[in-house]
């Protein structure tokens, strides 16, 4: 019998459809039941009780974002080391060589970020 899903994946499709339907129903209910009483104070940019002063567009130092992105990239890459270390004996010498190449690329990226000044805090 020809089915649109591989064998055993019908339940996965049903759970995915139920999850999407539940999310849509929850959003529609929230939209229908929420109180909507906008007034001038509520429509201000900040609801903290203070009148906004100046422009909302303030120039920010982008180095903080670059620093955070580099941290996330290297953090995610280092996560791959733990499973590899757990099965290193079974994988053999080729896995050790592949990880050396992986770490070499990682260190090259770190050296590039350092040389370009992305790791300077200010």
The 8 nearest C-alpha neighbors of each residue, nearest first, counted from 0:
[[1, 2, 3, 6, 5, 4, 7, 9],
 [0, 2, 3, 4, 5, 6, 9, 7],
 [1, 3, 4, 0, 5, 6, 9, 8],
 [2, 4, 1, 5, 9, 6, 8, 0],
 [5, 3, 2, 8, 9, 6, 7, 12],
 [6, 4, 8, 7, 3, 2, 9, 1],
 [5, 7, 8, 4, 9, 2, 3, 10],
 [6, 8, 9, 5, 10, 4, 11, 12],
 [9, 7, 11, 10, 6, 5, 4, 12],
 [8, 10, 12, 11, 7, 13, 4, 6],
 [11, 9, 13, 8, 12, 14, 7, 15],
 [10, 12, 8, 14, 13, 9, 15, 7],
 [13, 11, 15, 9, 10, 14, 16, 8],
 [12, 14, 10, 16, 11, 15, 17, 9],
 [15, 13, 17, 11, 16, 12, 18, 10],
 [14, 16, 12, 18, 17, 13, 11, 19],
 [15, 17, 13, 19, 18, 14, 20, 12],
 [18, 16, 14, 20, 15, 19, 21, 13],
 [19, 17, 15, 21, 16, 20, 14, 22],
 [18, 20, 22, 16, 21, 17, 23, 15],
 [21, 19, 17, 23, 22, 18, 16, 24],
 [20, 22, 18, 24, 19, 23, 17, 25],
 [21, 23, 25, 19, 20, 24, 26, 18],
 [22, 24, 20, 26, 25, 21, 27, 19],
 [25, 23, 27, 21, 22, 26, 20, 28],
 [26, 24, 22, 28, 23, 27, 21, 29],
 [25, 27, 29, 23, 28, 24, 30, 22],
 [28, 26, 30, 24, 29, 25, 31, 23],
 [29, 27, 31, 25, 30, 26, 32, 24],
 [28, 30, 26, 32, 27, 31, 33, 25],
 [29, 31, 27, 28, 33, 32, 26, 25],
 [30, 32, 28, 29, 33, 27, 34, 26],
 [33, 31, 29, 30, 28, 34, 27, 35],
 [34, 32, 30, 29, 31, 35, 28, 36],
 [33, 35, 36, 32, 31, 30, 37, 29],
 [36, 34, 37, 33, 32, 30, 38, 31],
 [35, 37, 34, 38, 41, 33, 39, 42],
 [38, 36, 41, 35, 42, 39, 40, 34],
 [37, 39, 41, 40, 42, 36, 43, 35],
 [38, 40, 42, 41, 43, 37, 36, 44],
 [41, 39, 42, 43, 38, 46, 48, 37],
 [40, 42, 38, 39, 43, 37, 46, 45],
 [41, 43, 39, 40, 38, 44, 37, 46],
 [44, 42, 45, 41, 40, 46, 39, 51],
 [43, 45, 42, 46, 51, 41, 55, 50],
 [46, 44, 43, 47, 51, 49, 48, 50],
 [45, 47, 48, 41, 43, 44, 40, 49],
 [48, 46, 45, 49, 50, 44, 43, 51],
 [47, 49, 46, 50, 45, 40, 51, 43],
 [50, 48, 47, 51, 45, 46, 52, 43],
 [49, 51, 52, 48, 45, 43, 47, 44],
 [52, 50, 49, 53, 45, 44, 43, 54],
 [53, 51, 50, 54, 55, 49, 45, 44],
 [54, 52, 51, 55, 56, 57, 50, 44],
 [53, 55, 56, 52, 57, 51, 58, 44],
 [54, 56, 57, 53, 51, 52, 44, 58],
 [57, 55, 54, 58, 53, 59, 52, 51],
 [56, 58, 55, 59, 54, 53, 60, 52],
 [57, 59, 56, 60, 61, 55, 54, 62],
 [60, 58, 61, 57, 62, 63, 56, 64],
 [59, 61, 62, 63, 58, 64, 121, 65],
 [60, 62, 64, 63, 59, 65, 66, 58],
 [63, 61, 65, 64, 60, 66, 117, 120],
 [64, 62, 66, 61, 65, 67, 60, 120],
 [63, 65, 67, 61, 66, 62, 68, 60],
 [66, 64, 62, 68, 67, 63, 69, 61],
 [65, 67, 63, 69, 64, 68, 62, 118],
 [66, 68, 70, 64, 65, 69, 63, 71],
 [69, 67, 65, 71, 70, 66, 64, 72],
 [68, 70, 72, 66, 71, 67, 65, 73],
 [69, 71, 67, 73, 68, 72, 74, 66],
 [72, 70, 74, 68, 69, 73, 75, 67],
 [73, 71, 69, 75, 74, 70, 68, 76],
 [72, 74, 76, 70, 75, 71, 77, 69],
 [73, 75, 71, 77, 76, 72, 70, 78],
 [76, 74, 78, 72, 73, 77, 71, 79],
 [75, 77, 73, 78, 74, 79, 72, 80],
 [78, 76, 74, 79, 80, 75, 73, 81],
 [77, 79, 75, 76, 80, 81, 74, 82],
 [80, 78, 77, 76, 81, 82, 83, 75],
 [79, 81, 83, 77, 78, 82, 84, 76],
 [80, 82, 84, 83, 79, 78, 85, 77],
 [83, 81, 85, 84, 80, 79, 86, 78],
 [82, 84, 80, 81, 85, 86, 87, 79],
 [85, 83, 81, 87, 82, 86, 80, 88],
 [84, 86, 82, 83, 87, 81, 88, 80],
 [87, 85, 89, 84, 83, 88, 90, 82],
 [86, 88, 84, 90, 89, 85, 83, 91],
 [89, 87, 90, 86, 91, 85, 84, 92],
 [90, 88, 87, 86, 91, 85, 94, 92],
 [91, 89, 87, 88, 94, 86, 92, 93],
 [92, 90, 88, 93, 89, 94, 87, 95],
 [91, 93, 95, 94, 96, 90, 87, 88],
 [92, 94, 96, 95, 91, 97, 90, 98],
 [95, 93, 97, 96, 92, 90, 91, 98],
 [94, 96, 92, 98, 93, 97, 99, 91],
 [97, 95, 99, 93, 94, 98, 100, 92],
 [96, 98, 94, 100, 99, 95, 93, 101],
 [99, 97, 101, 95, 100, 96, 102, 94],
 [98, 100, 96, 102, 97, 101, 103, 95],
 [101, 99, 103, 97, 98, 102, 104, 96],
 [102, 100, 98, 104, 103, 99, 97, 105],
 [101, 103, 105, 99, 104, 100, 106, 98],
 [102, 104, 100, 106, 105, 101, 99, 107],
 [103, 105, 107, 101, 102, 106, 100, 108],
 [106, 104, 102, 108, 103, 107, 101, 109],
 [107, 105, 109, 103, 108, 104, 102, 110],
 [106, 108, 104, 110, 109, 105, 103, 111],
 [109, 107, 111, 105, 106, 110, 112, 104],
 [108, 110, 106, 112, 107, 111, 113, 105],
 [111, 109, 113, 107, 108, 112, 114, 106],
 [110, 112, 108, 114, 113, 109, 115, 107],
 [113, 111, 109, 115, 117, 110, 114, 108],
 [114, 112, 110, 116, 111, 115, 118, 117],
 [113, 115, 111, 116, 112, 110, 117, 109],
 [116, 114, 112, 113, 117, 111, 118, 110],
 [117, 115, 113, 114, 118, 119, 112, 111],
 [116, 118, 112, 119, 115, 113, 66, 65],
 [117, 119, 116, 113, 120, 66, 112, 115],
 [120, 118, 116, 117, 121, 62, 113, 66],
 [119, 121, 118, 62, 63, 66, 117, 116],
 [120, 119, 62, 63, 60, 118, 117, 116]]
